[in-house]
Amino acid sequence: MTGCINPAPVEDRTAMTATQAAGNPFIRLDPLDNVVVARRDVPAGTAVAAEGLVTRQDVPSGHKVAARDLKQGERVLKYQTIIGFATEDIPAGTWMHSHNIGFGEVDKDYRHGQDYRPIAILPPAQRARFQGIVRADGRVATRNHVGVFIVGHSGAAVARRVADAFTDAMLAAYPNIDGIVPFIHEQGSGMERSGEAMALLQRTLGGYLRHPNIGAALVIGTDSDQNGLDAFLAAQGLAPGPRLKTLRVRDHGGTRRAIAAGIEAVQSMLPLANDATREPVSAEHLTIGLQCGGSDGFSGLSANPSLGAAMDILVRHGGTAILSETTEIFGVEHTLTCRAVTPAVGEKLVERINWWLEYQKGRDVQINGRVSPGNNQGGLANVLEKSLGGAKKGGNTALMAVYEYAEPVTTHGLVFMDTPGYDPVSATGQIAGGANLICFTTGRGSCF
């Protein structure tokens, strides 16, 4: 399927399916689709007058059925987009899933920027507002935390003990502080002191330290850190000050004394961090990271398009939406590149897709077609179908920029950040880039 797909607005499709709900157990997403989706469990032998078919097998809720006869090798279309190819001749009414939908190469017309349409941003006076915390540099926070950071994982125990020392009772005198949070990770020791991995770690930690939701921070280092405290601060252009304290465990003669010193350092910053009040601010200061996990056959029909519609509204109010999980837009990336603000933006997205395709060679990973057992049981046949639903979180506005992992997001509107598909890692990069909210949709549930 070529070109840029711009499906009907969510409210139009909702109205259409609502009128069919009484007599049709299936949802048709596009007039040209050759599959329809079961809105509930449909037993074999069910006559569906609206589609002119009789189901040949039991069709689980969220799964698909052939809306007409399909020939072997024919494209399977959902949302008028290819989600695979028929692996055999398939009569109308047949249950369609990974057993008869094959994964394969899809011809894509990237149309870099050819369908770009400028976004009609509302005048400042008409934009929605929320109660935010305005920092001294003009950035806006949605929360106000004091962070306890480690540059290498050897400092984790100290950071946890420092943060845990501040009970609710101790913080009662500081009502504008939302909590003391330890930022723990497993990197920074036992790795090269330079190179891509270290640069990525430093960029991620630096993004969290500079995040507007961090009102003050303590950074802890140990002798075993390859990500040395001084080198890290220099690389990120950070310097100790009233709201940024540092602690070297060796300078205090051991863990117990270092914990006491850390508690004292955080205590000294609490009055400054508490000096934060909320006031009405424009929605243009919202940067929302978009995530989905535990997806099923309904995620791309309901939660994800609904979130996309909300992001279209946010963008019109001047805000920013970050779409991510590069391996989970594979196969539908052309629906984004065609509406890129410039050809260069679209080309950068394809370049990141190609990086993942090269990286995954010889590995058993999702970009090769398979989805998780939960995704599959919920009705998703392969990664093409999963990507089709996942990309809908970004709505239908123009793609304004593409960022690498944890890079600072400075462009307003819909942007893309190159991240893995693993939700905790993906969201971490979005927050490091400046997201001050995360919206997470799920079909089957997610422990994250």
QUIHUSUL-V932068 format. One record per pair of residues at least 4 apart in sequence whose ideal C-beta (glycine too) atoms are under 6 Angstrom apart, sorted by the first residue. I is the first residue (numbers start at 1). GAP is how many residues later the second one is. If there is no record, write none. Layout:
# QUIHUSUL-V932068
i: (I I)
gap: (GAP GAP)
This chain:
# QUIHUSUL-V932068
i: (1 1 2 3 4 4 4 4 4 5 5 5 6 7 8 8 10 10 10 17 20 24 25 25 25 26 26 27 27 28 29 29 30 30 32 33 33 34 34 34 35 35 35 35 36 37 37 38 38 38 38 40 41 41 42 42 42 43 44 44 44 46 47 48 51 53 53 54 55 55 56 56 57 59 59 59 62 62 62 62 62 63 63 63 64 65 66 66 66 66 66 68 69 69 70 70 70 71 72 72 72 73 74 75 76 76 76 78 79 81 82 83 83 84 84 84 84 84 84 85 85 86 87 87 88 90 90 96 97 98 101 103 103 106 108 110 110 111 112 112 112 112 112 113 113 113 113 114 115 115 116 116 116 119 119 119 121 122 122 122 122 127 127 127 127 128 128 129 129 131 132 132 132 133 133 133 133 134 135 135 139 140 140 141 141 142 142 143 143 144 144 144 144 144 145 145 145 145 145 146 146 146 147 147 147 147 148 148 148 148 148 149 149 149 150 150 150 150 151 151 151 151 151 151 152 152 152 152 153 153 153 154 154 154 155 155 155 156 158 158 158 159 159 160 160 161 162 162 162 163 163 165 166 166 166 171 174 174 176 176 177 177 187 188 188 189 189 189 191 193 194 202 202 202 202 203 204 204 206 207 207 208 209 213 215 215 216 216 216 217 218 218 218 218 219 220 221 221 221 222 223 227 233 240 240 242 243 245 247 247 249 252 252 252 253 269 270 281 283 283 284 284 286 287 287 287 287 288 288 288 289 289 289 289 289 290 290 290 291 291 291 291 292 292 293 293 293 294 294 294 294 294 294 295 295 295 296 296 296 296 297 297 298 298 299 299 299 299 300 300 300 300 303 304 304 304 304 305 307 307 307 308 308 308 308 311 311 312 312 312 314 315 315 315 318 320 321 322 322 322 322 323 323 324 324 324 324 325 325 325 326 326 326 327 327 327 327 328 328 328 329 329 329 330 330 331 331 332 332 332 333 333 336 337 337 339 339 340 340 340 341 341 341 343 345 348 349 349 352 356 360 360 366 369 369 371 371 371 371 371 374 375 375 378 378 380 380 381 383 387 394 397 399 400 400 400 401 401 402 403 403 403 404 405 405 405 406 406 406 407 408 408 409 409 409 411 417 417 417 419 419 420 423 424 427 430 431 442)
gap: (80 81 107 106 107 111 331 334 335 75 76 330 390 72 4 5 295 296 299 10 4 26 14 15 17 10 12 10 12 8 4 50 49 50 48 44 45 33 34 43 29 32 43 61 31 27 260 4 21 23 25 21 19 20 4 13 17 15 11 13 14 9 7 5 16 39 40 39 4 38 37 38 38 4 6 36 234 235 236 316 317 34 234 316 32 30 4 24 26 28 30 24 22 23 4 16 20 18 14 16 17 12 12 7 7 8 25 5 309 307 24 301 302 17 18 19 297 298 300 17 19 4 13 15 12 4 10 5 284 283 280 266 279 225 226 224 227 227 225 228 231 234 235 227 229 230 233 224 223 224 223 225 282 196 278 279 197 4 5 194 195 155 156 190 191 155 189 151 153 147 8 149 153 8 11 143 145 6 4 77 73 141 145 71 72 294 295 35 70 32 33 34 71 132 33 34 36 68 69 34 70 127 34 36 67 70 11 14 15 34 70 34 68 70 5 6 9 70 37 70 74 76 78 81 36 37 73 75 33 35 36 35 68 70 4 65 67 28 62 100 101 23 61 4 22 98 97 100 101 17 19 98 4 5 14 6 96 100 98 100 96 97 14 37 39 35 36 37 35 33 4 4 30 33 34 203 202 228 30 199 225 224 8 223 58 61 27 53 57 27 27 44 47 48 27 27 4 8 27 27 27 5 5 4 6 30 29 20 14 15 9 5 6 9 4 4 4 4 34 36 34 35 33 33 147 148 149 33 149 151 33 138 141 146 149 33 103 149 132 136 147 149 98 149 130 149 153 80 148 149 150 151 152 4 80 148 82 83 147 148 81 82 4 145 4 5 90 144 4 88 89 92 138 85 88 89 137 87 86 132 134 84 85 86 87 10 84 83 84 85 5 82 98 99 94 92 93 93 95 108 113 71 93 93 95 102 106 94 96 101 26 30 92 29 39 40 94 59 62 93 4 58 62 37 57 53 56 55 56 59 16 20 63 9 12 59 60 5 6 59 4 57 59 4 57 54 53 67 66 11 5 7 17 13 14 4 5 9 12 15 70 5 11 65 66 5 6 4 4 4 20 17 15 11 13 15 10 14 14 4 6 14 14 13 14 24 23 26 27 26 25 26 6 24 25 4 12 13 16 7 10 5 25 24 11 5 4 4)
